Amino acid sequence: MLSLSYLLQRLISIPLILVALVGHELGHGLVSTWLGDPTPKYNGRLTLNPMAHLDPIGALLMFLTGFGWAKPVMINPNYYKNRKWGTALVSLAGPMSNLIMSVVVMFLYALIVKVCIMLGVYNQTAIFWTQTIVIMFASYNLSLMLFNFIPIPPLDGSKILGALLPDATYYKMLEYERYYTLILFGIIFLLSRMGVFSYFISGGVSFFLNGIVNLLNMIF
């Protein structure tokens, strides 16, 4: 029988996942717009409305497994001064948005706890649930970041890697992007069955969480 605490955490995870997914895609859209591309704005992707960014399957997987995706932001690299590096920068913006959100929310939590202790206003239950929500939110963001850094199309990591490849190799890779998507899902399925993929994601999340905590300990 599922505990009330577990069910409550599952319910809390829904808005946290939506914010992580929206922040990721909004990062793509804002940087592409900054580079001169009006496509995200025309397609209504410069918004905090989760329905504009939601991919039902990707969001469901994020809820069930801790990794997933949102509806990709359509961009037009022809507007960039340098198509390849512009695309890489836009791709990097999504995962970096997740990292920034993780750091900011954990910083604010640490700051609030510090102030509460100084003022003598400290409720153990409130701190526990706040900490739980903060760690959940940071974990979802870091999981989304790590998943998208995998250098296989159509994930962001492939676009970032592409900027380092010769032009001929890069554009050849883009030609077969739709086939790589099938390969990606095949690899994820096999590694998930073996437990390797979840181990990679959870290990990476723990590494970054510990790094942020150590940084905050130095600050506070």
C-alpha positions as CSV (number, residue, x, y, z in Angstrom):
1,M,0.0,0.0,0.0
2,L,1.3,3.4,-1.0
3,S,2.0,5.8,1.9
4,L,0.5,9.2,2.1
5,S,3.9,10.7,2.1
6,Y,4.8,9.0,-1.2
7,L,1.5,10.1,-2.9
8,L,2.1,13.6,-1.7
9,Q,5.5,13.7,-3.2
10,R,4.2,12.4,-6.5
11,L,1.6,15.2,-6.6
12,I,4.2,17.8,-5.7
13,S,6.5,16.5,-8.5
14,I,3.9,17.4,-11.2
15,P,4.3,21.2,-11.0
16,L,8.1,20.8,-10.4
17,I,8.5,18.8,-13.5
18,L,6.5,21.3,-15.5
19,V,8.6,24.2,-14.3
20,A,11.8,22.3,-15.2
21,L,10.6,21.5,-18.7
22,V,9.3,25.0,-19.3
23,G,12.5,26.6,-18.1
24,H,14.5,24.3,-20.4
25,E,12.6,25.2,-23.5
26,L,12.2,28.8,-22.7
27,G,16.0,29.0,-22.4
28,H,16.3,27.7,-26.0
29,G,13.7,30.2,-27.2
30,L,15.2,33.2,-25.5
31,V,18.8,32.6,-26.7
32,S,17.6,31.9,-30.3
33,T,15.6,35.1,-30.2
34,W,18.7,37.0,-28.8
35,L,20.7,35.7,-31.8
36,G,18.1,37.3,-34.1
37,D,15.7,34.4,-34.8
38,P,12.0,35.4,-34.6
39,T,10.8,31.8,-35.0
40,P,10.3,31.0,-31.2
41,K,8.2,34.2,-30.8
42,Y,6.1,33.5,-33.9
43,N,5.4,30.0,-32.6
44,G,4.4,31.2,-29.2
45,R,7.2,29.6,-27.3
46,L,8.4,32.7,-25.4
47,T,5.9,32.0,-22.7
48,L,5.7,30.5,-19.2
49,N,2.5,28.7,-20.2
50,P,3.4,24.9,-19.8
51,M,0.8,23.9,-22.4
52,A,2.9,25.7,-25.1
53,H,5.9,23.5,-24.2
54,L,4.4,20.2,-23.1
55,D,5.1,16.9,-24.8
56,P,2.8,14.4,-23.1
57,I,5.1,11.4,-23.5
58,G,8.2,13.2,-22.5
59,A,6.4,14.7,-19.4
60,L,5.0,11.3,-18.4
61,L,8.5,9.7,-18.7
62,M,9.9,12.5,-16.6
63,F,7.3,11.8,-14.0
64,L,7.8,8.0,-14.0
65,T,11.6,7.7,-14.5
66,G,13.1,11.1,-13.7
67,F,14.2,11.9,-17.3
68,G,12.2,13.1,-20.3
69,W,11.7,16.0,-22.6
70,A,9.4,18.8,-23.7
71,K,8.2,19.8,-27.1
72,P,11.3,21.1,-29.0
73,V,11.4,24.8,-29.8
74,M,11.4,25.4,-33.5
75,I,14.4,27.6,-34.6
76,N,15.8,28.9,-37.9
77,P,19.6,28.8,-37.8
78,N,19.7,30.9,-41.0
79,Y,19.2,34.0,-38.8
80,Y,22.4,33.3,-36.9
81,K,25.7,35.0,-37.9
82,N,27.3,31.6,-37.5
83,R,24.8,28.8,-38.1
84,K,26.8,26.0,-36.4
85,W,27.9,27.9,-33.3
86,G,24.6,29.7,-33.0
87,T,22.8,26.3,-32.9
88,A,25.3,25.0,-30.4
89,L,24.7,28.1,-28.1
90,V,20.9,27.7,-28.4
91,S,21.2,24.0,-27.5
92,L,23.5,24.7,-24.5
93,A,20.9,27.2,-23.2
94,G,18.4,24.6,-22.4
95,P,20.5,22.4,-20.1
96,M,22.2,25.5,-18.6
97,S,18.8,26.9,-17.7
98,N,18.1,23.7,-15.7
99,L,21.5,24.0,-13.9
100,I,20.8,27.7,-13.1
101,M,17.4,26.9,-11.7
102,S,18.9,24.2,-9.5
103,V,21.5,26.5,-8.1
104,V,19.1,29.4,-7.6
105,V,16.5,27.4,-5.7
106,M,19.0,25.7,-3.5
107,F,20.7,29.0,-2.8
108,L,17.4,30.6,-1.8
109,Y,16.6,27.6,0.4
110,A,19.9,27.9,2.2
111,L,19.5,31.6,2.6
112,I,16.0,31.2,4.1
113,V,17.2,28.6,6.5
114,K,20.1,30.8,7.6
115,V,17.8,33.7,8.2
116,C,15.3,31.6,10.1
117,I,18.0,30.3,12.4
118,M,19.3,33.8,13.0
119,L,15.8,35.0,13.9
120,G,15.0,32.0,16.0
121,V,12.1,31.0,13.8
122,Y,12.7,27.4,13.0
123,N,10.0,24.8,12.4
124,Q,11.4,21.3,11.8
125,T,8.4,20.0,9.8
126,A,8.3,23.1,7.5
127,I,12.1,22.9,6.9
128,F,11.8,19.1,6.1
129,W,9.1,19.6,3.5
130,T,10.7,22.7,2.0
131,Q,14.0,20.8,1.8
132,T,12.2,17.8,0.2
133,I,10.6,20.1,-2.5
134,V,13.9,21.9,-3.2
135,I,15.8,18.7,-3.6
136,M,13.1,17.2,-5.8
137,F,13.1,20.3,-8.0
138,A,16.9,20.5,-8.3
139,S,17.0,16.8,-9.1
140,Y,14.5,17.0,-11.9
141,N,16.4,19.9,-13.4
142,L,19.7,18.2,-13.2
143,S,18.3,15.0,-14.6
144,L,16.8,16.9,-17.5
145,M,20.2,18.7,-18.0
146,L,22.2,15.4,-18.0
147,F,19.7,13.6,-20.3
148,N,19.9,16.4,-22.9
149,F,23.7,16.5,-22.8
150,I,23.8,13.0,-24.3
151,P,25.5,13.6,-27.7
152,I,23.0,11.7,-29.8
153,P,20.5,13.6,-32.1
154,P,18.0,15.1,-31.5
155,L,19.3,15.8,-28.0
156,D,21.1,19.1,-27.2
157,G,24.4,17.4,-26.7
158,S,24.6,16.4,-30.3
159,K,24.3,20.1,-31.4
160,I,27.0,21.1,-29.0
161,L,29.2,18.3,-30.2
162,G,28.4,19.3,-33.8
163,A,30.0,22.7,-33.3
164,L,33.3,20.9,-32.7
165,L,33.1,18.7,-35.8
166,P,34.1,19.6,-39.3
167,D,31.3,21.2,-41.3
168,A,31.0,18.2,-43.7
169,T,30.6,15.8,-40.8
170,Y,28.2,18.0,-38.9
171,Y,25.8,18.5,-41.8
172,K,26.0,14.8,-42.7
173,M,25.0,14.0,-39.1
174,L,22.0,16.3,-39.5
175,E,20.8,14.5,-42.6
176,Y,20.3,11.3,-40.6
177,E,18.9,13.0,-37.5
178,R,15.5,11.2,-37.7
179,Y,17.2,7.8,-37.7
180,Y,19.4,8.7,-34.7
181,T,16.2,9.4,-32.8
182,L,15.2,5.7,-33.2
183,I,18.7,4.7,-32.2
184,L,18.5,6.9,-29.1
185,F,15.3,5.3,-27.9
186,G,16.8,1.9,-28.6
187,I,19.9,2.6,-26.5
188,I,17.8,4.1,-23.7
189,F,15.5,1.0,-23.7
190,L,18.4,-1.4,-23.6
191,L,20.4,0.5,-20.9
192,S,17.3,1.0,-18.8
193,R,16.6,-2.7,-18.8
194,M,20.2,-3.3,-17.6
195,G,19.8,-0.5,-15.0
196,V,22.8,1.3,-16.5
197,F,20.9,4.4,-17.7
198,S,19.2,5.1,-14.4
199,Y,22.6,4.6,-12.7
200,F,24.2,7.1,-15.0
201,I,21.5,9.7,-14.5
202,S,21.2,9.3,-10.7
203,G,24.9,9.3,-10.3
204,G,25.3,12.5,-12.3
205,V,22.5,14.1,-10.3
206,S,24.1,13.2,-7.0
207,F,27.5,14.5,-8.3
208,F,26.0,17.9,-9.1
209,L,23.8,18.1,-6.0
210,N,26.8,17.5,-3.8
211,G,28.8,20.1,-5.7
212,I,26.1,22.7,-5.2
213,V,25.8,21.8,-1.5
214,N,29.5,22.1,-1.0
215,L,29.5,25.5,-2.8
216,L,26.6,26.7,-0.5
217,N,28.5,25.4,2.6
218,M,31.4,27.6,1.5
219,I,29.1,30.6,1.1
220,F,27.1,30.2,4.3
